Amino acid sequence: TNNDASVRFPSDSLAAASDNMFCATTTLYQCTDFAVSISSFSSRRTNNHNILQPPVKSINRRIAVDQVPSRAITHHKASPSGIDEWPQIAQAGVFFGSYAALALTTYPTTKLLETFSQSVIGLEKWRIYVIDSTLPILMGLVYLLGGIGHFAAAESFQDIYPPNGTWGIWYVPGSAAFHVAWTGIVELLGGAGLIYSGIRDAIGSDDDAEEENTLANFIKPICASILFLLTILVTPANIYMFTHGAVMGDMPPLDLSFHAIRFAVQVVFITLLFTLARDSFFYAWGDELD
């Protein structure tokens, strides 16, 4: 163009050009945002499965992760038994089968101990040296130390508490910390009661007032009965260790031989507690009748 010539736009043409520029910019921003959303949508996957999830705001994602208990997002390898990879209906069968095996093995050991006490030792010596003194003191010490452990190593005991949904049947209200605490308290009180009653009977007393104290005479059978029931109630923790490979704290994976030994020990404990509860009750009841 010539130097004195100028290009002029009508006012309505200038407005139209501005609108077109704004629309183009807006469209470019929306396309960019859509591309970022698609990229985020494609890249977000769950930890366990390659399933696409819609993008969420970072603040919502942070809150959701913070609110999930650590036990719920902890993943373990297959247990040495491999049972945790079975269908849940089969896992439930192992759970109930473990209780059935415990009952089937405890009954004959209880009858065997009863025969041994009557035929080999004799009922009088059995009462004086076993039921009245040695057995309650020993069992009391075991459970007293176990109760202390529930608080001294609470997190380790929480590690073997089965979370809800285990075996497809385990749904118990309350946290692992709660159940570890109350079972620890019961073990402390029950163990202390057995030790007290064992020492009391071993020392003996000529105090007529103490002899007439019915509650003191029944402390031993009451504590033994409570610990007997508690041992049965906490059995799911042992089953969970077997089926899912749970361990206490930083322990290495436990071989199947450990679970066989633990099962045998549990049979012995249940047998001794049942025998102690039964015999001490009959002895205390007989003393009351006399």
C-alpha positions in Angstrom: 0.0 0.0 0.0 1.0 3.7 -0.3 2.4 5.5 2.7 -0.6 7.7 3.0 -3.0 4.8 2.6 -4.4 3.0 5.7 -6.5 0.0 6.2 -9.6 0.7 8.2 -12.1 -1.9 9.7 -15.6 -1.1 10.5 -16.4 -1.3 14.2 -18.6 -4.3 13.8 -15.9 -6.1 11.9 -13.4 -5.5 14.8 -15.9 -6.8 17.3 -16.5 -9.9 15.2 -12.8 -10.6 15.0 -12.4 -10.3 18.8 -15.2 -12.7 19.4 -13.7 -15.2 16.9 -10.3 -14.9 18.7 -11.9 -15.5 22.1 -13.8 -18.5 20.8 -10.7 -20.0 19.3 -8.7 -19.5 22.6 -11.5 -21.0 24.6 -11.8 -24.0 22.3 -8.0 -24.6 22.5 -8.1 -24.5 26.3 -11.0 -27.0 26.5 -9.3 -29.4 24.1 -6.1 -29.2 26.1 -8.0 -29.9 29.3 -9.9 -32.7 27.7 -6.6 -34.3 26.6 -5.2 -34.0 30.1 -8.3 -35.6 31.5 -8.1 -38.5 29.0 -4.5 -39.0 29.9 -5.3 -39.1 33.6 -8.2 -41.4 33.0 -6.0 -43.8 31.1 -3.2 -43.8 33.5 -5.1 -44.3 36.7 -5.3 -48.0 37.6 -6.0 -49.8 40.8 -3.2 -51.5 42.7 -4.6 -55.0 42.3 -6.4 -55.0 38.9 -5.9 -53.2 35.6 -9.3 -51.5 35.7 -9.7 -48.0 34.5 -11.0 -45.5 37.0 -12.2 -41.9 36.4 -9.9 -39.2 37.5 -10.5 -37.7 40.9 -9.3 -34.5 42.5 -6.0 -34.8 44.4 -7.6 -33.6 47.6 -10.2 -36.4 47.4 -7.6 -39.0 46.6 -5.5 -37.9 49.6 -8.4 -38.0 52.0 -9.5 -41.4 50.8 -6.1 -43.0 51.3 -5.7 -41.4 54.7 -9.1 -42.8 55.8 -8.3 -46.4 54.8 -6.8 -48.5 57.7 -3.3 -49.8 57.0 -4.5 -53.4 57.6 -7.1 -53.0 54.8 -4.5 -52.1 52.1 -1.8 -54.5 53.3 -1.1 -57.3 50.8 0.7 -60.5 51.6 2.2 -63.2 49.5 0.6 -66.6 49.4 0.9 -68.3 52.8 3.1 -71.4 53.2 -0.1 -73.5 53.4 -1.5 -71.8 50.2 -5.0 -71.9 51.7 -5.5 -68.1 51.3 -5.5 -68.7 47.5 -8.4 -71.2 47.7 -12.0 -70.2 47.1 -13.6 -68.7 50.2 -16.0 -71.5 50.6 -13.0 -73.9 50.9 -11.3 -71.5 53.3 -14.5 -71.5 55.4 -14.3 -75.3 55.4 -10.8 -75.2 56.8 -11.9 -72.8 59.5 -14.7 -75.1 60.8 -12.6 -78.1 60.2 -9.9 -76.7 62.5 -12.4 -76.4 65.3 -13.7 -79.9 64.6 -10.1 -81.3 64.7 -9.5 -79.4 68.0 -12.6 -81.0 69.5 -11.8 -84.5 68.2 -8.3 -84.4 69.6 -9.1 -82.7 72.9 -11.7 -85.2 74.0 -9.5 -88.3 74.0 -6.6 -86.5 75.7 -9.0 -85.3 78.4 -10.2 -88.9 79.0 -6.6 -90.1 79.0 -5.6 -87.6 81.6 -8.7 -88.5 83.7 -7.7 -92.2 83.6 -4.1 -91.3 84.5 -5.1 -89.2 87.5 -7.4 -92.0 88.9 -5.4 -95.1 88.1 -1.8 -94.0 88.2 -1.5 -91.1 90.6 -4.6 -91.6 92.7 -7.3 -89.0 93.4 -5.9 -87.8 96.8 -2.4 -87.1 95.4 -3.9 -85.7 92.2 -5.7 -83.1 94.2 -2.9 -82.2 96.6 0.0 -82.1 94.2 -1.7 -81.2 90.9 -5.1 -79.5 91.2 -4.6 -77.6 94.4 -1.1 -76.3 93.7 1.2 -77.2 90.7 -1.3 -77.0 87.8 -3.0 -73.7 88.7 0.3 -71.9 89.5 1.9 -73.1 86.2 -1.1 -72.3 84.0 -1.6 -69.0 85.8 2.0 -68.0 85.1 1.6 -68.8 81.4 -1.6 -66.8 81.0 -0.3 -63.9 83.2 2.8 -63.6 80.9 0.6 -63.9 77.9 -1.7 -61.1 79.1 1.4 -58.8 79.7 2.5 -59.6 76.2 -0.8 -58.3 74.8 0.1 -54.8 76.0 3.9 -55.0 75.8 3.8 -56.1 72.1 0.2 -55.0 71.2 1.0 -54.4 67.5 2.5 -57.9 67.1 -0.7 -59.4 68.5 -2.8 -57.2 66.2 -1.0 -58.5 63.2 -2.5 -62.0 63.7 -6.0 -60.8 64.3 -8.1 -61.7 61.2 -9.6 -58.7 59.5 -13.3 -58.7 58.6 -14.0 -60.8 55.5 -11.4 -63.4 56.2 -12.5 -66.9 55.0 -15.7 -65.1 53.8 -17.3 -65.6 57.2 -15.4 -63.5 59.7 -17.3 -60.4 60.5 -16.8 -59.3 64.1 -17.3 -55.7 65.3 -14.4 -53.9 67.0 -10.9 -53.2 65.9 -7.9 -55.5 66.3 -6.5 -53.2 69.1 -9.8 -53.6 71.0 -9.8 -57.3 70.8 -6.1 -57.6 71.7 -6.7 -55.3 74.8 -9.8 -57.1 76.2 -8.3 -60.6 75.7 -5.1 -59.4 77.4 -7.1 -58.1 80.4 -8.9 -61.5 80.7 -5.6 -63.4 80.6 -4.1 -61.1 83.2 -7.0 -61.5 85.6 -7.5 -65.2 85.0 -3.8 -65.9 85.4 -3.5 -63.9 88.6 -6.6 -65.7 89.9 -5.1 -69.1 89.3 -1.8 -68.2 90.9 -3.6 -66.8 93.9 -5.8 -69.8 94.4 -2.9 -72.2 93.8 -0.7 -70.5 96.4 -3.6 -70.2 98.8 -4.3 -74.0 98.6 -0.7 -75.0 98.6 0.0 -73.0 101.8 -3.2 -74.0 103.5 -5.1 -72.1 106.2 -6.7 -72.9 109.5 -8.7 -69.7 109.5 -12.4 -70.7 109.7 -13.5 -67.5 108.2 -11.5 -68.1 105.1 -12.8 -71.7 104.9 -16.3 -70.4 104.9 -15.6 -67.9 102.1 -17.4 -69.6 99.2 -16.2 -67.1 96.6 -12.5 -67.7 97.5 -13.0 -71.4 97.2 -14.4 -71.1 93.7 -11.9 -68.6 92.3 -9.9 -71.5 90.8 -12.7 -73.2 88.8 -14.1 -69.8 87.7 -10.7 -68.6 86.4 -9.9 -71.9 84.8 -13.3 -72.0 83.1 -12.9 -68.4 81.8 -9.4 -69.1 80.4 -10.7 -72.4 78.8 -13.4 -70.4 77.0 -11.0 -67.7 76.1 -8.5 -70.2 74.5 -11.3 -71.4 72.3 -12.4 -67.9 71.4 -9.0 -66.7 70.3 -8.4 -69.8 68.1 -9.3 -67.9 64.9 -6.1 -65.9 65.3 -4.2 -69.2 65.2 -6.2 -70.4 62.2 -5.5 -67.1 60.5 -1.8 -67.6 60.9 -2.1 -71.0 59.3 -4.4 -70.2 56.4 -3.1 -66.7 55.5 0.5 -66.8 56.7 0.1 -64.0 59.3 3.0 -63.5 61.7 3.7 -61.5 64.8 5.8 -58.4 64.0 8.9 -59.0 61.9 8.9 -62.8 62.3 9.9 -64.7 59.2 7.2 -66.9 57.5 6.3 -69.9 59.7 6.8 -73.4 58.4 3.8 -75.8 58.5 5.6 -77.8 61.2 5.2 -74.8 63.5 1.4 -74.9 63.1 1.4 -78.6 63.8 3.3 -78.0 67.1 1.1 -75.0 68.0 -2.0 -77.1 67.4 -0.7 -79.9 69.7 0.2 -77.3 72.4 -3.3 -75.8 72.1 -4.8 -79.3 72.6 -2.7 -79.7 75.8 -3.7 -76.3 77.1 -7.4 -76.9 76.5 -7.2 -80.3 78.1 -5.4 -79.0 81.2 -7.7 -76.0 81.6 -10.8 -78.2 81.2 -9.5 -80.8 83.7 -8.5 -78.0 86.2 -11.9 -76.4 85.9 -13.8 -79.6 86.3 -11.8 -81.2 89.1 -11.3 -78.0 91.1 -15.1 -77.3 90.9 -16.0 -80.8 92.3 -13.4 -80.4 95.0 -14.7 -77.0 96.0 -18.3 -78.2 95.8 -17.5 -81.2 98.0 -15.8 -79.0 100.6 -18.9 -76.8 100.7 -21.1 -79.8 101.3 -18.8 -81.0 104.0 
